[in-house]
Amino acid sequence: MSHQGKAMVRELIEDIDGVSQTWFELEIEGSSRKKTLVVEVSFDLDPNSAHHLRAACDDIEHTFNSILREENGDRVAKLRIVNRSRSADTGAGQGARKSAPHERPQTN
């Protein structure tokens, strides 16, 4: 694993087969902040699809939950898994590079 200033949970999840990239999103409402870890995957998320990787989804969830218990339970509120082609359809993945997911364009 290379340490490029990423959170440990991102490093570990990006090592899972089928994971393209990860990033954090912040939801701010008044004085309340919620951080979401978004995991972009290259496989179909439909469990009825032949291209669905249930084991990868389980590994992502297990890793996320393990790190939350041990490291930062109050810092990351949610986990969201998105399909790479799906995030590109909504504009979330356009122009993003694996080395700089923090430069992702905003969607409306």
KENUKE-438959 format. One record per residue: x, y, z of N, C-alpha, C, O in turn. Coordinates in steps of 0.2 Angstrom, whole numbers, padded with zeros to 4 digits, always signed. Example, Ala and Ser with C-alpha at 12.3 -4.5 7.8 and 13.67 -1.06 7.14 Angstrom:
2
+0066-0028+0039+0062-0022+0039+0066-0016+0039+0071-0017+0042+0064-0011+0035+0068-0005+0036+0064+0000+0039+0067+0006+0040
//
This chain:
108
+0004-0006+0000+0000+0000+0000+0004+0006+0000+0009+0007+0004+0002+0011-0004+0006+0017-0004+0002+0022+0001-0004+0023+0000+0006+0026+0005+0002+0031+0009+0003+0038+0006+0008+0041+0006-0002+0040+0003-0002+0047-0001-0007+0052+0003-0010+0056+0000-0007+0051+0010-0010+0055+0014-0018+0054+0014-0022+0058+0016-0019+0047+0012-0026+0045+0013-0028+0042+0019-0023+0040+0023-0034+0042+0021-0036+0039+0027-0035+0032+0027-0036+0029+0021-0034+0028+0032-0033+0021+0032-0038+0017+0029-0037+0012+0025-0044+0019+0031-0050+0016+0028-0050+0016+0020-0052+0011+0017-0048+0022+0017-0048+0022+0010-0043+0018+0007-0044+0014+0002-0037+0018+0010-0031+0014+0008-0033+0006+0008-0032+0003+0003-0036+0004+0013-0038-0003+0014-0044-0005+0009-0043-0010+0006-0049-0001+0008-0054-0002+0004-0052-0002-0004-0054-0006-0008-0047+0002-0005-0045+0003-0012-0041-0003-0014-0040-0004-0020-0039-0007-0009-0035-0014-0011-0040-0019-0012-0038-0025-0014-0046-0019-0012-0051-0024-0013-0053-0024-0020-0053-0019-0024-0053-0030-0023-0054-0032-0030-0061-0028-0032-0066-0029-0029-0061-0025-0038-0067-0022-0040-0068-0014-0038-0072-0011-0041-0064-0012-0033-0064-0005-0031-0060-0001-0036-0054-0002-0037-0063+0005-0039-0059+0009-0043-0056+0015-0039-0050+0016-0040-0060+0018-0035-0057+0023-0031-0062+0025-0025-0068+0022-0025-0060+0029-0020-0064+0031-0015-0063+0039-0014-0058+0042-0016-0068+0042-0010-0067+0049-0008-0072+0050-0003-0077+0046-0002-0071+0055+0001-0076+0058+0006-0080+0063+0003-0078+0067-0001-0087+0063+0005-0091+0069+0004-0094+0071+0011-0095+0067+0016-0095+0078+0011-0097+0081+0017-0104+0083+0016-0106+0086+0011-0109+0082+0021-0115+0085+0021-0116+0089+0027-0115+0087+0032-0117+0096+0025-0117+0101+0031-0124+0104+0031-0127+0106+0026-0127+0103+0037-0134+0106+0038-0134+0110+0044-0133+0107+0050-0134+0116+0044-0133+0121+0050-0126+0120+0053-0121+0120+0049-0126+0118+0059-0119+0117+0062-0117+0109+0062-0112+0107+0065-0122+0105+0059-0121+0098+0059-0117+0096+0053-0118+0098+0047-0112+0092+0053-0108+0089+0048-0108+0081+0048-0107+0078+0053-0109+0079+0042-0109+0071+0041-0104+0070+0036-0105+0072+0030-0100+0065+0037-0095+0063+0032-0097+0056+0029-0099+0052+0033-0097+0056+0023-0099+0049+0019-0093+0047+0016-0089+0051+0012-0091+0040+0016-0086+0037+0012-0089+0034+0006-0094+0030+0007-0087+0037+0000-0090+0034-0006-0085+0030-0009-0079+0031-0010-0087+0024-0011-0083+0019-0014-0086+0017-0021-0091+0015-0022-0082+0019-0026-0083+0018-0033-0081+0011-0035-0075+0009-0034-0085+0007-0038-0083+0000-0040-0084-0001-0048-0088+0003-0051-0081-0006-0050-0081-0007-0057-0086-0013-0059-0087-0015-0065-0090-0015-0054-0094-0021-0056-0102-0019-0055-0103-0013-0052-0106-0023-0057-0113-0021-0057-0116-0022-0049-0114-0027-0046-0120-0017-0047-0122-0018-0040-0129-0022-0039-0131-0023-0034-0132-0023-0045-0138-0027-0045-0136-0034-0043-0133-0038-0047-0139-0037-0038-0137-0044-0035-0140-0049-0040-0137-0055-0040-0144-0047-0045-0146-0052-0050-0142-0053-0056-0143-0057-0060-0137-0048-0056-0133-0048-0062-0127-0053-0062-0125-0055-0056-0125-0056-0067-0120-0060-0067-0113-0057-0066-0108-0060-0064-0113-0050-0066-0107-0046-0065-0107-0043-0058-0103-0039-0057-0111-0045-0054-0111-0043-0047-0106-0047-0043-0106-0053-0043-0102-0043-0039-0097-0046-0034-0099-0046-0027-0097-0041-0024-0103-0050-0025-0106-0050-0018-0100-0050-0013-0100-0047-0008-0095-0054-0014-0089-0055-0009-0086-0048-0009-0084-0046-0003-0085-0044-0014-0082-0038-0014-0086-0033-0010-0083-0029-0006-0093-0033-0011-0097-0029-0007-0097-0030+0001-0096-0026+0005-0096-0037+0002-0096-0039+0009-0089-0037+0012-0089-0034+0018-0084-0037+0008-0077-0035+0010-0077-0028+0012-0074-0025+0016-0080-0024+0007-0080-0016+0008-0084-0015+0015-0081-0011+0019-0090-0018+0016-0094-0016+0022-0090-0019+0028-0090-0015+0033-0087-0025+0028-0083-0027+0034-0077-0022+0035-0076-0021+0041-0073-0020+0030-0068-0016+0031-0070-0009+0034-0067-0007+0039-0075-0007+0031-0078+0000+0034-0080-0001+0041-0078+0003+0045-0084-0006+0043-0086-0007+0050-0080-0008+0054-0081-0006+0060-0075-0012+0052-0070-0013+0057-0066-0007+0058-0064-0006+0064-0065-0003+0053-0061+0003+0054-0065+0008+0059-0062+0012+0063-0071+0008+0057-0076+0013+0062-0075+0011+0069-0075+0015+0073-0075+0004+0070-0075+0002+0077-0068+0004+0080-0068+0006+0086-0063+0003+0077-0056+0004+0079-0053+0011+0079-0050+0013+0083-0055+0015+0074-0052+0021+0072-0056+0027+0073-0054+0032+0077-0061+0027+0070-0065+0034+0069-0072+0033+0069-0075+0036+0064-0075+0030+0074-0082+0029+0074-0086+0035+0073-0092+0035+0071-0084+0041+0076-0088+0047+0076-0087+0051+0070-0090+0057+0069-0082+0049+0065-0080+0054+0060-0083+0052+0053-0084+0057+0050-0085+0046+0052-0088+0044+0046-0094+0041+0047-0095+0036+0050-0100+0045+0045-0107+0043+0047-0109+0037+0042-0113+0033+0044-0108+0037+0036-0111+0033+0031-0106+0030+0026-0100+0033+0025-0108+0024+0023-0104+0021+0017-0109+0021+0011-0115+0019+0012-0106+0023+0006-0110+0023-0001-0106+0020-0006-0100+0021-0007-0109+0014-0009-0105+0011-0014-0109+0013-0021-0115+0012-0021-0105+0015-0026-0108+0017-0032-0104+0013-0038-0098+0012-0037-0108+0012-0043-0105+0009-0049-0101+0015-0053-0104+0020-0054-0095+0013-0056-0091+0018-0060-0095+0021-0065-0096+0027-0066-0099+0016-0069-0102+0019-0075-0108+0023-0073-0110+0028-0076-0111+0021-0067-0117+0025-0065-0115+0032-0062-0118+0037-0064-0109+0032-0059-0107+0039-0057-0105+0043-0063-0106+0049-0062-0103+0040-0068-0101+0044-0074-0107+0047-0077-0107+0052-0080-0113+0043-0077-0119+0045-0080-0122+0051-0077-0125+0055-0080-0121+0051-0070-0123+0057-0066-0119+0063-0066-0120+0068-0063-0113+0062-0069-0108+0068-0069-0103+0067-0063-0098+0071-0063-0104+0063-0059-0100+0063-0053-0093+0060-0054-0088+0062-0051-0092+0056-0059-0086+0053-0061-0082+0056-0066-0077+0054-0068-0085+0061-0070-0082+0064-0076-0076+0068-0074-0077+0073-0069-0071+0067-0077-0065+0071-0076-0061+0069-0070-0056+0072-0068-0063+0064-0066-0060+0062-0060-0054+0057-0062-0055+0053-0066-0049+0058-0058-0043+0054-0059-0042+0050-0053-0043+0053-0047-0039+0044-0053-0038+0040-0047-0034+0043-0042-0035+0043-0036-0029+0047-0045-0024+0051-0040-0027+0057-0037-0024+0059-0032-0033+0059-0039-0035+0066-0036-0043+0065-0036-0046+0069-0039-0046+0061-0032-0053+0061-0032-0056+0067-0028-0062+0068-0029-0052+0071-0025-0055+0077-0021-0057+0082-0026-0060+0087-0025-0055+0081-0033-0056+0086-0038-0063+0085-0042-0064+0087-0047-0067+0081-0039-0073+0078-0042-0078+0084-0043-0079+0088-0038-0081+0085-0049-0086+0090-0050-0092+0089-0046-0094+0084-0044-0095+0095-0044-0102+0094-0040-0107+0093-0045-0107+0094-0051-0112+0089-0042-0118+0087-0046-0124+0091-0043-0124+0093-0037-0129+0093-0047-0135+0096-0045-0140+0091-0043-0146+0093-0041
//
